[in-house]
Structure formats: structure tokens, C-alpha cells
Amino acid sequence: MKRMAAFRGKCPVRRAAPNRNPTVNWALHKADLREDFNNHCGYCDSYDGYAHTYFEVDHFVPKDLIVKNRWPITLVQYSNLVYACKFCNNNKLANWPSNSYTVFHIGNKGFIDPCNKKYSTHFYRRNNGEIMWNTRLGKWMYFNAFKFDERNPGIKLLWNLNRLRKALDKLYEARKKNIKTSKKFKSIQAEINKISAQYYPAHTKLMEYYRNL
């Protein structure tokens, strides 16, 4: 059996006072959400720095239901917004388990707000980046809401590429602290070269995957 890894590195936290105060266009919150969600999708934790991984502003409680049921929550309410990749947003749509904007799940069907630390407990990753579920509620979100089962090939490619990116970023920072002629600098540079050689093929695989969607 493949070993388990943490689902995500950092739990997002929505700021109490966003920089913009829109009355109609919730997309104006996107810059703040991007920062609060650490440049990652709130649902699948994919990094937003690659072409074709377009990111959107999702309404956690679906906007169509808010309007239809006249629930006392505005479409621009920051606490209801999620920074999400287009794949998670498009799959989730108006999926909602209850007749109330305050009831996120009923039994093992529904959602956990991704800004809730408990969200991470419902999923884990295999060491290749594949998302799996930990709980029955996680299983419902996995298959019914976000369709991770259908998307895992792309999710694994994104995860691996982001893993290499983060490793390179750390090495670049470490290299700055060493003199070019030192053994430490040369050792770091050798590791940079090694990971860089893996990065390009990984990026190519991701682009090929998107082209074939």
C-alpha cells in the first residue's frame, strides 16, 4: 500500500476586513482571497501558478440557492467565498445538502468549509500526490462534489510540479546565503541542477494533460 502524506500544508484563513467592499461584483475579492488561500485552491489545494489552471471565486453556499431561497446572505459576503480552481468550482456548482445556508452537511453528505481546520482531516494524499478520502463525508465530497476520482491524473501532475517548485525555491534562498566559491554553494547548485532537470519534463507532462482534456 502506498504511504500517506498530508493533504495540504497550510489551512487558509479569511481576513476579517477585506481590502475591497463591493456591493455587486464578488470577483473584486479575488486578490484578497488568493492571498488568504495561499495561492492554492481551497478544495483540492492545487497551486495557481501554472497555465490553464484558471482560478475563480466560488460561493461556498451556492449563489443560485442564495438567490432562489432569499437567504439572508449577500453574494459578496467575504466569509462565504472560496478561492477555487475552475475544476472544483465547475464540479461543485449548486451542490448543497440542506435547505439552510447554515447547515453545511447532513450526516455523511455535504461539505466542510475549507477554512475550517477539520477539512484536512477528511482527506489525505498518497505519496504521489493522489487525493484519497479519510471519512465517509470526505468520500461524498471526493466522488459527488469535486470528482477527485476523475481528476487525480491532473491533480498528481500539479502536486508533483508544485513539490519541485517549492524545493527549488528553498534551494535558491539557501544559495543566496553562501559564497559562490564555497563547497556549500556548489553542493546547493548541484541539487538545483538535479531538480531543474526533473522540473521541465514534469511541466511538459502537465501541459500535455491539459491539451488532451
N, C-alpha and C positions, 0 to 999 in steps of 0.2 A: 504494500500500500504506500502511496506517495505521502511524504511528510507534509504537515500542515504549516502554514505561515499566517501571520496576522493579516486580516482583511484590509486594513488601512493603517497609515502611520499616525494620523492626527485627526481628532474629531473636530469638525467645523463648529464655529461659534458665531452666530449672527450678532452683529453690533446692535446696541440699544438705540443708537441715534445715527441712522444713515446720512450720508452727505447730501443726498437729493431728497426732495419732498414732492414727488409727482402726484397729481390728482387723477390722471388717466393712464399714462404710459408706464407700466410697471418695468419695462425694459430699461428705463433710466436708472434702475437699481443695479444693473448688471455689473458695473465696475466694482461696487462695494461687495456684491455677492461673490464675485471672482476672488477677491482678496480674502473674504471671510471663509470661503470654502477651499482656501489654499491652492487655488488653480486646479482643483480636481472636481470631478462630478460627485455630487452629493450621494448618489445612489450606487454607482459601480466603482467610484474612486479612480476613474481614468484621468490621466493628466491632459490638460487642454492645449499643450504646446505643439501639436502635430497637425499637419494639413488634413483636411477632411473630417477631423474630429470637432465638428462645429458644436458650440455650446449655446444654450438658451436659458431663459428664465422660466422655470416651472412653478406652477402653483401647487403646493403640496396638497391642500384641499382644492380639488379641481375647480377652475374658474367657471366652467359650464354649470356645475351644480350650485355654486355660489349665486350665480345669476338666476338660475331656474327656481331655486328654493328661497331666494331673497334672504339668504343667511346674513347675519349682521357682521360681515367681514368684508373689507374692501378688496378690490382686485390689486391694489398697490400696497397692501399691508406687508411690510417687510418680513414680519415673523412667519408669514405663510409662503415665502418664496425660497426656491432652491436653485442653486447653480447646477445645471444638469446638461449632460451631453445629449445630442439630438436623439440618440438611440434609446436612452432611458426615457426621455420626455415623450417621444412618439409611442413607445410601448405602453407607458403608464396611462396617458390620455385622461379620460374621465373615470378611470377605475377607482371605486370607493366602496367600502364595505357597509356603510351605515347610512341612516337618514339624518345624521347630525354632523356638523362641522367639528364637533368636539370629541367624537368617537372615532378614533383612527383605526381601530381593529376590533373585530368581534371574534373571540376565540382565536383560532389559528388562521383567520382570513383578514387581510388588511395591511396596514403599514405602521412603521415606526418612523418618527421624524428623524432624518439623517443627522440632525444636530443633537440628538439625544445619544449619549454615550452607549446606551444599550443597543443601538442599531448595529454596531460592530459585532455584538455577541451572537447575532443571528446568522452570520456568515463567517467563512474562513477561506483562505486560499491554499491551494496546493502549491508546492514549491516552483511550479512552472507558471504561476500567476492565475491559474484557472480558479474561478469562484465556485464555492460549494456552500451548502446551507448547513447550519448547526441545529436549527429548531424547526418545528412544523410551521411556525409563522414565517420563518426565513424561507422555507421550502415554497410556501404560497407566493411570496414576493419573487422568488427565484424563477418560478415557472409562469405564474399568472400575470405578474405586474411588469417585470423587466426582461423576461425571457432570456435570462443568462445562459440557459442551456443551448439556445440557438446562436448566441453571440460569443461564446467562450473562445473560439479561434481568434477573433479580433481582440478580445479582452486580454488573452495571453500575450499576443504580439505587442499590444500597448504597454502592458505591465513590464515585459522584458526590456523594451526600449527605454522606458522610464527608469528602470533599475540601472541600466547602463549610463543614462544621463546623470543620475544622481551620483553615481560612483565617479564619473568624470569631474563633476562639479567639486566634489570633495578633494580630488587629487589636484585640480587646478589651484584651489585655495591653499593646499599644503605646499605646492610647488613655490608659491609666492614667498613663503617663509624661509626658503633655502637659497643659498648662493649657487649660481649656475655651475661652478666648478666642483661643488661638493658631491660626495658619494650619495648622499640622501637625495639631492636634486636629480641625479642621474637615475637612481632607483625609481623615483616617482615618475620621471619621464618615460622610463621603460614600461611602467604599468599603464600610463596614459596611452602609449602606443598600442599596447596589447588590447585594451578595452576599446579604443577607437577603431581597431581592426574588426571588432565584433559589432560595433555600432552601425556602420554603413550597411552591412548585409541585413541587419535587423530592421533598419529603416526601409530598405528596399522591399522586404517581405511585407511590411505594414502597408506600403503604398500599393503593392500588387493586390493585397487583400481588399483594399478599398475600391480599386479599379474593377474588381470582379463582383462587387456587390450588386 
